[in-house]
Amino acid sequence: MSASQYIQEALLQLIQQKEYDKITITDIAKRAGVTRISFYRNFDSKDAILKQALERAFSAYQEAYGTELTFPSIFTFFQQNKTLIDCLFKSEKEIFIAQLLTDSQSLVQLPAEIAYSYAFVGYSILGACTTWYQRGMIETPEEIANIMANNNNS
């Protein structure tokens, strides 16, 4: 594993044990077995670690399952990356999911109709995922797809 992967794993472990705001760079570096200098060579903040972890997991998921985003696929991603998703919610950084889905930096460059449509979809998915997470992820991705399809047909 690389230093960045050790750092990422260290932060995810620490989030399970401690409040995100109380985790220091020193805590992460010690847990990862790296120096603070090594930390800063790889990341500029704790948020950067979480964003990179989410991007890596999402890229791996897309390589395995394709790039089309559907309700079942995004919920399957949540299931398969439960520890990471749990860390995002515990650290109150679940907004990173919507930012990843909407590629928020490119939205400002798109025509208004497209930008707002993308934002609507991305943040709607985050809302549905948040509800599912808060409910304990009890429904399967397929059940959620059926629920959403039935709501759209009503």
N, CA, C and O of each residue as an XYZ file, in Angstrom:
616
protein
N       0.846     -1.193      0.000
C       0.000      0.000      0.000
C       0.881      1.243      0.000
O       1.997      1.241      0.521
N       0.349      2.301     -0.598
C       1.071      3.573     -0.627
C       0.796      4.374      0.638
O      -0.120      4.061      1.399
N       1.602      5.413      0.854
C       1.406      6.283      2.020
C       0.003      6.872      2.020
O      -0.633      6.947      3.070
N      -0.491      7.294      0.852
C      -1.827      7.891      0.796
C      -2.905      6.876      1.186
O      -3.902      7.240      1.810
N      -2.711      5.617      0.822
C      -3.683      4.593      1.209
C      -3.638      4.317      2.717
O      -4.677      4.115      3.345
N      -2.434      4.310      3.291
C      -2.319      4.150      4.746
C      -2.992      5.318      5.475
O      -3.674      5.127      6.481
N      -2.789      6.513      4.955
C      -3.385      7.712      5.561
C      -4.901      7.638      5.466
O      -5.610      7.926      6.430
N      -5.380      7.255      4.310
C      -6.827      7.130      4.113
C      -7.419      6.114      5.080
O      -8.422      6.386      5.741
N      -6.804      4.958      5.158
C      -7.287      3.910      6.061
C      -7.242      4.379      7.513
O      -8.153      4.090      8.289
N      -6.190      5.097      7.877
C      -6.065      5.606      9.248
C      -7.217      6.546      9.580
O      -7.814      6.442     10.652
N      -7.535      7.464      8.667
C      -8.637      8.398      8.934
C      -9.954      7.650      9.068
O     -10.731      7.936      9.979
N     -10.221      6.703      8.187
C     -11.480      5.949      8.257
C     -11.594      5.194      9.580
O     -12.677      5.119     10.162
N     -10.490      4.641     10.051
C     -10.498      3.950     11.347
C     -10.764      4.941     12.479
O     -11.553      4.665     13.383
N     -10.103      6.089     12.423
C     -10.265      7.088     13.488
C     -11.688      7.641     13.543
O     -12.203      7.914     14.627
N     -12.324      7.807     12.388
C     -13.702      8.321     12.363
C     -14.640      7.360     13.082
O     -15.644      7.787     13.653
N     -14.327      6.073     13.063
C     -15.157      5.086     13.759
C     -15.007      5.196     15.281
O     -15.850      4.702     16.030
N     -13.927      5.850     15.731
C     -13.632      5.903     17.158
C     -13.788      7.284     17.780
O     -13.909      7.402     18.999
N     -13.787      8.325     16.961
C     -13.654      9.680     17.481
C     -14.428     10.651     16.587
O     -14.630     10.383     15.403
N     -14.854     11.766     17.151
C     -15.511     12.793     16.352
C     -14.544     13.354     15.315
O     -13.371     13.588     15.605
N     -15.047     13.562     14.119
C     -14.230     14.034     13.005
C     -13.489     15.322     13.353
O     -12.296     15.444     13.073
N     -14.184     16.281     13.960
C     -13.570     17.570     14.282
C     -12.467     17.455     15.328
O     -11.639     18.356     15.460
N     -12.454     16.358     16.065
C     -11.446     16.182     17.106
C     -10.244     15.360     16.620
O      -9.271     15.187     17.353
N     -10.316     14.864     15.401
C      -9.200     14.102     14.828
C      -8.185     15.091     14.276
O      -8.528     15.961     13.475
N      -6.945     14.958     14.700
C      -5.889     15.868     14.242
C      -5.051     15.197     13.154
O      -5.098     13.981     12.967
N      -4.298     16.007     12.458
C      -3.370     15.485     11.448
C      -2.342     14.578     12.127
O      -1.948     13.554     11.568
N      -1.914     14.952     13.321
C      -0.973     14.127     14.086
C      -1.589     12.763     14.389
O      -0.913     11.741     14.273
N      -2.880     12.737     14.781
C      -3.570     11.464     15.028
C      -3.526     10.573     13.791
O      -3.228      9.382     13.873
N      -3.826     11.171     12.655
C      -3.869     10.414     11.394
C      -2.479      9.901     11.045
O      -2.309      8.729     10.707
N      -1.486     10.781     11.128
C      -0.113     10.395     10.780
C       0.374      9.255     11.679
O       0.969      8.292     11.194
N       0.124      9.362     12.977
C       0.552      8.306     13.905
C      -0.122      6.989     13.553
O       0.539      5.952     13.481
N      -1.434      7.021     13.333
C      -2.177      5.797     13.010
C      -1.681      5.194     11.706
O      -1.599      3.973     11.575
N      -1.350      6.043     10.742
C      -0.890      5.569      9.431
C       0.570      5.144      9.440
O       1.027      4.468      8.519
N       1.307      5.539     10.482
C       2.733      5.207     10.533
C       3.563      6.061      9.592
O       4.566      5.606      9.044
N       3.135      7.308      9.410
C       3.865      8.244      8.550
C       4.130      9.528      9.335
O       3.574      9.741     10.412
N       4.982     10.369      8.777
C       5.246     11.662      9.408
C       4.205     12.680      8.948
O       3.488     12.453      7.973
N       4.132     13.797      9.658
C       3.243     14.882      9.234
C       3.669     15.405      7.860
O       2.825     15.787      7.049
N       4.969     15.421      7.602
C       5.471     15.869      6.296
C       4.919     14.957      5.203
O       4.474     15.426      4.156
N       4.951     13.661      5.456
C       4.416     12.704      4.489
C       2.912     12.923      4.295
O       2.401     12.831      3.179
N       2.217     13.212      5.392
C       0.787     13.506      5.279
C       0.582     14.658      4.303
O      -0.208     14.556      3.365
N       1.302     15.757      4.535
C       1.101     16.951      3.717
C       1.639     16.805      2.292
O       1.265     17.583      1.415
N       2.499     15.832      2.050
C       2.908     15.539      0.666
C       1.746     14.925     -0.106
O       1.652     15.071     -1.325
N       0.869     14.244      0.609
C      -0.229     13.514     -0.019
C      -1.568     14.249      0.039
O      -2.386     14.122     -0.873
N      -1.792     15.006      1.091
C      -3.097     15.649      1.301
C      -2.909     17.018      1.921
O      -1.921     17.274      2.610
N      -3.868     17.895      1.669
C      -3.807     19.204      2.326
C      -4.818     19.329      3.462
O      -4.824     20.326      4.184
N      -5.683     18.303      3.622
C      -6.686     18.364      4.691
C      -7.323     16.994      4.894
O      -7.129     16.078      4.095
N      -8.084     16.872      5.976
C      -8.855     15.650      6.216
C      -9.930     15.498      5.144
O     -10.189     14.393      4.668
N     -10.545     16.603      4.770
C     -11.574     16.552      3.731
C     -11.020     15.986      2.433
O     -11.700     15.224      1.747
N      -9.794     16.351      2.094
C      -9.166     15.849      0.867
C      -9.028     14.324      0.905
O      -9.154     13.658     -0.123
N      -8.773     13.787      2.076
C      -8.667     12.331      2.220
C     -10.016     11.688      1.923
O     -10.101     10.720      1.167
N     -11.070     12.237      2.525
C     -12.403     11.673      2.311
C     -12.832     11.785      0.853
O     -13.414     10.854      0.295
N     -12.544     12.920      0.245
C     -12.905     13.095     -1.168
C     -12.173     12.082     -2.035
O     -12.770     11.473     -2.923
N     -10.878     11.899     -1.780
C     -10.106     10.944     -2.570
C     -10.606      9.521     -2.336
O     -10.697      8.734     -3.279
N     -10.926      9.187     -1.103
C     -11.437      7.849     -0.799
C     -12.739      7.603     -1.554
O     -12.941      6.528     -2.118
N     -13.613      8.590     -1.565
C     -14.890      8.467     -2.273
C     -14.662      8.353     -3.779
O     -15.282      7.519     -4.439
N     -13.786      9.179     -4.318
C     -13.496      9.136     -5.758
C     -12.902      7.786     -6.154
O     -13.274      7.225     -7.184
N     -11.987      7.265     -5.347
C     -11.375      5.955     -5.650
C     -12.431      4.851     -5.623
O     -12.498      4.018     -6.526
N     -13.245      4.859     -4.587
C     -14.277      3.823     -4.459
C     -15.272      3.917     -5.615
O     -15.696      2.896     -6.156
N     -15.642      5.132     -5.991
C     -16.609      5.321     -7.066
C     -16.011      4.913     -8.409
O     -16.701      4.320     -9.239
N     -14.747      5.221     -8.626
C     -14.077      4.810     -9.870
C     -13.995      3.288     -9.960
O     -14.258      2.713    -11.016
N     -13.637      2.644     -8.870
C     -13.563      1.180     -8.851
C     -14.943      0.576     -9.108
O     -15.080     -0.409     -9.834
N     -15.955      1.179     -8.502
C     -17.324      0.704     -8.702
C     -17.721      0.840    -10.175
O     -18.287     -0.085    -10.756
N     -17.423      1.990    -10.772
C     -17.783      2.214    -12.171
C     -17.021      1.279    -13.108
O     -17.566      0.839    -14.120
N     -15.775      0.977    -12.783
C     -15.015      0.022    -13.601
C     -15.671     -1.357    -13.581
O     -15.703     -2.062    -14.590
N     -16.187     -1.722    -12.423
C     -16.799     -3.044    -12.278
C     -18.223     -3.096    -12.833
O     -18.629     -4.109    -13.402
N     -18.983     -2.007    -12.668
C     -20.410     -2.047    -12.975
C     -20.859     -1.091    -14.074
O     -22.036     -1.078    -14.434
N     -19.951     -0.301    -14.607
C     -20.330      0.639    -15.648
C     -20.600      2.028    -15.085
O     -20.686      2.222    -13.873
N     -20.728      2.973    -15.984
C     -20.836      4.371    -15.564
C     -22.272      4.881    -15.493
O     -22.504      5.998    -15.029
N     -23.240      4.082    -15.945
C     -24.627      4.547    -15.891
C     -25.098      4.579    -14.441
O     -25.007      3.584    -13.723
N     -25.599      5.728    -14.027
C     -26.102      5.867    -12.660
C     -27.607      5.653    -12.651
O     -28.360      6.368    -13.311
N     -28.020      4.661    -11.897
C     -29.438      4.384    -11.707
C     -29.668      4.285    -10.205
O     -28.717      4.208     -9.427
N     -30.936      4.287     -9.801
C     -31.186      4.134     -8.371
C     -30.611      2.819     -7.843
O     -29.963      2.830     -6.796
N     -30.820      1.688     -8.523
C     -30.206      0.484     -7.941
C     -28.682      0.569     -7.876
O     -28.078      0.099     -6.912
N     -28.051      1.168     -8.899
C     -26.583      1.163     -8.906
C     -26.001      2.036     -7.803
O     -25.017      1.646     -7.176
N     -26.574      3.190     -7.552
C     -26.018      4.060     -6.512
C     -26.232      3.451     -5.121
O     -25.385      3.595     -4.240
N     -27.371      2.769     -4.928
C     -27.610      2.121     -3.645
C     -26.713      0.890     -3.479
O     -26.299      0.571     -2.364
N     -26.416      0.211     -4.569
C     -25.462     -0.903     -4.530
C     -24.078     -0.373     -4.159
O     -23.358     -0.993     -3.377
N     -23.712      0.781     -4.729
C     -22.440      1.410     -4.364
C     -22.406      1.676     -2.864
O     -21.400      1.398     -2.211
N     -23.495      2.214     -2.307
C     -23.569      2.463     -0.864
C     -23.364      1.164     -0.085
O     -22.585      1.125      0.867
N     -24.058      0.106     -0.489
C     -23.937     -1.176      0.213
C     -22.508     -1.680      0.199
O     -21.983     -2.105      1.228
N     -21.877     -1.635     -0.968
C     -20.538     -2.186     -1.118
C     -19.464     -1.336     -0.445
O     -18.355     -1.814     -0.204
N     -19.783     -0.095     -0.145
C     -18.814      0.818      0.478
C     -19.362      1.366      1.790
O     -19.172      2.536      2.120
N     -20.044      0.501      2.528
C     -20.747      0.924      3.743
C     -19.826      1.623      4.748
O     -20.223      2.623      5.347
N     -18.622      1.122      4.939
C     -17.712      1.743      5.909
C     -17.392      3.179      5.497
O     -17.442      4.088      6.325
N     -17.068      3.383      4.239
C     -16.772      4.727      3.745
C     -17.995      5.625      3.865
O     -17.885      6.764      4.318
N     -19.153      5.128      3.467
C     -20.386      5.919      3.542
C     -20.680      6.272      4.991
O     -21.063      7.402      5.295
N     -20.502      5.313      5.878
C     -20.705      5.555      7.306
C     -19.770      6.660      7.800
O     -20.186      7.530      8.565
N     -18.520      6.625      7.367
C     -17.559      7.662      7.762
C     -17.973      9.032      7.225
O     -17.831     10.036      7.922
N     -18.478      9.082      6.003
C     -18.929     10.364      5.441
C     -20.070     10.942      6.268
O     -20.087     12.141      6.546
N     -21.017     10.106      6.660
C     -22.136     10.595      7.467
C     -21.686     10.952      8.885
O     -22.115     11.974      9.422
N     -20.835     10.134      9.497
C     -20.349     10.433     10.845
C     -19.569     11.743     10.876
O     -19.615     12.471     11.868
N     -18.861     12.043      9.804
C     -18.071     13.277      9.748
C     -18.873     14.449      9.183
O     -18.353     15.554      9.027
N     -20.157     14.189      8.878
C     -21.057     15.199      8.307
C     -20.512     15.743      6.987
O     -20.600     16.940      6.713
N     -19.951     14.848      6.178
C     -19.380     15.214      4.881
C     -20.089     14.489      3.738
O     -19.517     14.319      2.661
N     -21.337     14.061      3.969
C     -22.068     13.343      2.925
C     -22.320     14.210      1.687
O     -22.631     13.683      0.620
N     -22.191     15.509      1.818
C     -22.327     16.412      0.673
C     -21.315     16.063     -0.418
O     -21.548     16.351     -1.592
N     -20.208     15.452     -0.043
C     -19.203     15.045     -1.031
C     -19.798     14.071     -2.047
O     -19.354     14.019     -3.194
N     -20.801     13.302     -1.628
C     -21.449     12.355     -2.544
C     -22.160     13.126     -3.651
O     -21.991     12.816     -4.830
N     -22.948     14.121     -3.283
C     -23.654     14.931     -4.296
C     -22.658     15.669     -5.177
O     -22.858     15.779     -6.387
N     -21.596     16.171     -4.581
C     -20.587     16.883     -5.372
C     -19.936     15.947     -6.386
O     -19.654     16.349     -7.514
N     -19.700     14.707     -5.986
C     -19.131     13.723     -6.906
C     -20.115     13.414     -8.031
O     -19.732     13.343     -9.199
N     -21.388     13.232     -7.671
C     -22.397     12.879     -8.675
C     -22.672     14.008     -9.659
O     -22.990     13.758    -10.822
N     -22.553     15.231     -9.201
C     -22.878     16.363    -10.080
C     -21.651     16.986    -10.712
O     -21.776     17.812    -11.616
N     -20.462     16.606    -10.252
C     -19.228     17.257    -10.716
C     -19.447     18.772    -10.629
O     -19.390     19.484    -11.631
N     -19.696     19.238     -9.412
C     -20.144     20.612     -9.168
C     -19.251     21.690     -9.775
O     -19.737     22.779    -10.078
N     -17.974     21.419     -9.958
C     -17.109     22.442    -10.555
C     -17.474     22.688    -12.014
O     -17.378     23.817    -12.493
N     -17.892     21.638    -12.728
C     -18.217     21.831    -14.141
C     -19.628     22.375    -14.340
O     -19.953     22.849    -15.428
N     -20.466     22.317    -13.320
C     -21.841     22.806    -13.468
C     -21.890     24.283    -13.828
O     -22.762     24.707    -14.587
N     -20.978     25.058    -13.298
C     -21.006     26.507    -13.564
C     -20.703     26.817    -15.019
O     -21.030     27.901    -15.502
N     -20.084     25.885    -15.722
C     -19.720     26.108    -17.121
C     -20.804     25.634    -18.088
O     -20.739     25.932    -19.280
N     -21.794     24.904    -17.588
C     -22.844     24.361    -18.443
C     -23.975     25.367    -18.631
O     -24.128     26.284    -17.824
N     -24.766     25.202    -19.685
C     -25.970     26.032    -19.813
C     -26.876     25.824    -18.603
O     -26.902     24.737    -18.026
N     -27.604     26.839    -18.225
C     -28.414     26.820    -17.002
C     -29.347     25.616    -16.930
O     -29.433     24.970    -15.887
N     -30.049     25.302    -18.025
C     -31.020     24.191    -17.984
C     -30.341     22.877    -17.617
O     -30.870     22.093    -16.830
N     -29.172     22.645    -18.189
C     -28.452     21.396    -17.941
C     -27.863     21.406    -16.534
O     -27.958     20.408    -15.819
N     -27.258     22.517    -16.130
C     -26.643     22.615    -14.802
C     -27.668     22.353    -13.705
O     -27.413     21.585    -12.777
N     -28.830     22.998    -13.816
C     -29.856     22.813    -12.781
C     -30.429     21.405    -12.803
O     -30.768     20.859    -11.752
N     -30.542     20.813    -13.977
C     -31.031     19.433    -14.074
C     -30.058     18.473    -13.399
O     -30.472     17.605    -12.630
N     -28.766     18.628    -13.684
C     -27.756     17.777    -13.057
C     -27.763     17.947    -11.543
O     -27.703     16.968    -10.800
N     -27.836     19.191    -11.095
C     -27.845     19.448     -9.655
C     -29.080     18.823     -9.004
O     -28.987     18.227     -7.930
N     -30.221     18.959     -9.650
C     -31.459     18.389     -9.118
C     -31.324     16.881     -8.947
O     -31.668     16.337     -7.898
N     -30.826     16.212     -9.972
C     -30.685     14.759     -9.919
C     -29.665     14.356     -8.847
O     -29.937     13.476     -8.030
N     -28.504     14.994     -8.850
C     -27.460     14.636     -7.888
C     -27.899     14.813     -6.445
O     -27.671     13.938     -5.609
N     -28.524     15.935     -6.154
C     -28.946     16.188     -4.780
C     -30.188     15.384     -4.406
O     -30.398     15.084     -3.231
N     -31.008     15.035     -5.385
C     -32.145     14.141     -5.127
C     -31.648     12.755     -4.757
O     -32.161     12.127     -3.831
N     -30.645     12.282     -5.488
C     -30.064     10.979     -5.166
C     -29.468     11.010     -3.761
O     -29.642     10.067     -2.989
N     -28.763     12.095     -3.428
C     -28.205     12.208     -2.086
C     -29.316     12.167     -1.037
O     -29.165     11.513     -0.005
N     -30.420     12.852     -1.289
C     -31.539     12.839     -0.348
C     -32.096     11.440     -0.146
O     -32.358     11.026      0.983
N     -32.276     10.711     -1.243
C     -32.785      9.343     -1.143
C     -31.775      8.450     -0.415
O     -32.162      7.629      0.416
N     -30.506      8.603     -0.718
C     -29.466      7.806     -0.059
C     -29.369      8.136      1.427
O     -29.157      7.250      2.256
N     -29.523      9.399      1.751
C     -29.493      9.812      3.157
C     -30.638      9.174      3.922
O     -30.445      8.661      5.024
N     -31.825      9.205      3.345
C     -32.988      8.585      3.993
C     -32.757      7.094      4.187
O     -33.041      6.546      5.252
N     -32.242      6.445      3.154
C     -31.971      5.006      3.230
C     -30.935      4.724      4.320
O     -31.099      3.794      5.109
N     -29.887      5.514      4.361
C     -28.844      5.343      5.380
C     -29.444      5.524      6.776
O     -29.182      4.722      7.672
N     -30.243      6.568      6.960
C     -30.827      6.850      8.272
C     -31.814      5.762      8.698
O     -32.011      5.527      9.891
N     -32.428      5.102      7.722
C     -33.368      4.011      8.011
C     -32.637      2.695      8.267
O     -33.280      1.677      8.525
N     -31.314      2.697      8.202
C     -30.529      1.498      8.475
C     -30.257      0.652      7.241
O     -29.862     -0.508      7.361
N     -30.464      1.218      6.056
C     -30.200      0.529      4.786
C     -30.921     -0.813      4.741
O     -30.345     -1.816      4.319
N     -32.182     -0.834      5.176
C     -32.915     -2.100      5.290
C     -33.486     -2.595      3.961
O     -33.620     -3.801      3.758
N     -33.820     -1.680      3.062
C     -34.332     -2.106      1.759
C     -33.163     -2.449      0.839
O     -32.079     -1.880      0.970
N     -33.381     -3.367     -0.079
C     -32.352     -3.696     -1.063
C     -32.370     -2.623     -2.153
O     -33.365     -1.915     -2.308
N     -31.279     -2.502     -2.905
C     -31.286     -1.553     -4.024
C     -32.437     -1.815     -5.003
O     -33.012     -0.873     -5.549
N     -32.768     -3.069     -5.222
C     -33.864     -3.403     -6.127
C     -35.205     -2.934     -5.558
O     -36.048     -2.427     -6.298
N     -35.404     -3.099     -4.249
C     -36.648     -2.629     -3.618
C     -36.769     -1.112     -3.741
O     -37.856     -0.588     -3.984
N     -35.664     -0.423     -3.576
C     -35.698      1.036     -3.709
C     -36.031      1.427     -5.147
O     -36.803      2.359     -5.371
N     -35.459      0.727     -6.115
C     -35.776      1.009     -7.523
C     -37.263      0.824     -7.779
O     -37.878      1.620     -8.489
N     -37.843     -0.222     -7.202
C     -39.284     -0.447     -7.357
C     -40.089      0.652     -6.688
O     -41.079      1.129     -7.243
N     -39.668      1.055     -5.500
C     -40.352      2.147     -4.795
C     -40.320      3.412     -5.646
O     -41.340      4.079     -5.816
N     -39.145      3.735     -6.176
C     -38.992      4.953     -6.987
C     -39.804      4.854     -8.280
O     -40.414      5.835     -8.707
N     -39.812      3.672     -8.903
C     -40.595      3.482    -10.133
C     -42.086      3.628     -9.854
O     -42.822      4.227    -10.638
N     -42.519      3.074     -8.731
C     -43.948      3.176     -8.365
C     -44.323      4.619     -8.049
O     -45.425      5.057     -8.380
N     -43.413      5.367     -7.407
C     -43.696      6.774     -7.119
C     -43.783      7.594     -8.396
O     -44.583      8.525     -8.483
N     -42.964      7.254     -9.388
C     -42.979      7.974    -10.658
C     -44.218      7.656    -11.469
O     -44.651      8.468    -12.287
N     -44.800      6.472    -11.252
C     -45.992      6.067    -12.006
C     -47.268      6.543    -11.349
O     -48.339      6.435    -11.946
N     -47.187      7.070    -10.133
C     -48.379      7.502     -9.404
C     -48.861      8.835     -9.880
O     -49.857      9.349     -9.372
